[in-house]
Amino acid sequence: MVKVKSLSKKILKYTAIFEPAEEGGYIARVPAIPGCITEGDSFEETSKNIKDAVIGCLDVLKEEDQEIPQEKPETVITKISITNPIYRFKNGFV
């Protein structure tokens, strides 16, 4: 059985990724907590929902004596640019 590590931090911070949902609203997930995902009709609602989801996930982990995940400080989130495959193949680039 894995014991819950003692966290000295009273406030935990996690990166949440918000993406527009096909049917409208947003989907949000927290990569540091596998399975922590939610949705909402607006950004504000989704923001509230993802906080509730994180709390729920962490409560379950604590109840099951599992380790509380902490986001690694060296995690980097950025956008990258690549050539669209349509143009690469169209112009003979692979």
C-alpha positions as CSV (number, residue, x, y, z in Angstrom):
1,M,0.0,0.0,0.0
2,V,1.3,3.4,-1.0
3,K,1.2,6.0,1.8
4,V,0.2,9.6,1.2
5,K,3.2,11.8,1.2
6,S,3.0,14.6,3.6
7,L,2.8,17.9,1.7
8,S,4.1,21.0,3.4
9,K,2.1,23.2,1.0
10,K,-1.3,24.4,2.0
11,I,-2.1,25.5,-1.5
12,L,-1.4,23.2,-4.5
13,K,-1.1,24.5,-8.0
14,Y,-1.8,22.5,-11.1
15,T,-1.8,23.4,-14.8
16,A,-5.3,23.0,-16.4
17,I,-5.7,22.8,-20.2
18,F,-8.9,24.2,-21.6
19,E,-10.0,23.3,-25.1
20,P,-13.2,24.3,-27.0
21,A,-15.7,21.5,-27.1
22,E,-17.3,20.6,-30.4
23,E,-20.8,21.0,-29.1
24,G,-19.9,24.4,-27.4
25,G,-18.4,25.3,-24.1
26,Y,-15.0,23.9,-23.0
27,I,-13.3,20.7,-21.9
28,A,-10.6,21.0,-19.2
29,R,-8.0,18.5,-18.0
30,V,-5.2,18.5,-15.5
31,P,-2.2,16.5,-17.0
32,A,-0.6,15.9,-13.6
33,I,-3.7,14.1,-12.4
34,P,-4.5,11.2,-14.8
35,G,-8.3,11.0,-15.5
36,C,-9.0,14.5,-14.1
37,I,-11.2,16.0,-16.8
38,T,-14.5,18.0,-16.9
39,E,-16.5,20.2,-19.1
40,G,-18.8,23.3,-18.9
41,D,-21.0,25.5,-21.1
42,S,-18.7,28.5,-20.5
43,F,-15.0,29.2,-19.6
44,E,-16.1,30.3,-16.1
45,E,-18.3,27.2,-15.5
46,T,-15.5,24.9,-16.8
47,S,-13.0,26.7,-14.5
48,K,-15.1,26.1,-11.5
49,N,-15.8,22.5,-12.6
50,I,-12.1,21.7,-13.0
51,K,-11.3,23.0,-9.5
52,D,-14.1,20.7,-8.2
53,A,-12.7,17.8,-10.2
54,V,-9.2,18.3,-8.9
55,I,-10.5,18.4,-5.3
56,G,-12.6,15.2,-6.0
57,C,-9.6,13.4,-7.5
58,L,-7.3,14.3,-4.7
59,D,-9.9,13.3,-2.1
60,V,-10.2,9.9,-3.7
61,L,-6.4,9.5,-3.8
62,K,-6.2,10.4,-0.1
63,E,-8.9,8.0,0.9
64,E,-7.1,5.2,-1.0
65,D,-3.8,6.1,0.7
66,Q,-2.3,7.0,-2.7
67,E,0.3,9.6,-3.4
68,I,-1.0,13.1,-4.1
69,P,0.6,14.2,-7.4
70,Q,2.6,17.3,-7.6
71,E,3.3,19.1,-10.8
72,K,6.9,19.1,-11.7
73,P,8.3,22.7,-11.7
74,E,10.3,22.0,-14.9
75,T,7.0,21.2,-16.8
76,V,6.9,23.5,-19.9
77,I,3.7,24.2,-21.8
78,T,4.2,25.9,-25.1
79,K,2.9,25.9,-28.7
80,I,5.0,24.6,-31.5
81,S,4.8,25.2,-35.2
82,I,5.1,22.6,-38.0
83,T,4.3,22.6,-41.7
84,N,0.8,21.5,-42.4
85,P,1.0,17.9,-43.9
86,I,-1.3,19.0,-46.8
87,Y,1.4,21.4,-47.9
88,R,4.3,19.1,-47.2
89,F,2.9,16.3,-49.4
90,K,1.5,18.7,-52.0
91,N,5.0,20.2,-52.6
92,G,6.9,16.9,-52.4
93,F,8.2,17.4,-48.8
94,V,7.9,14.5,-46.5
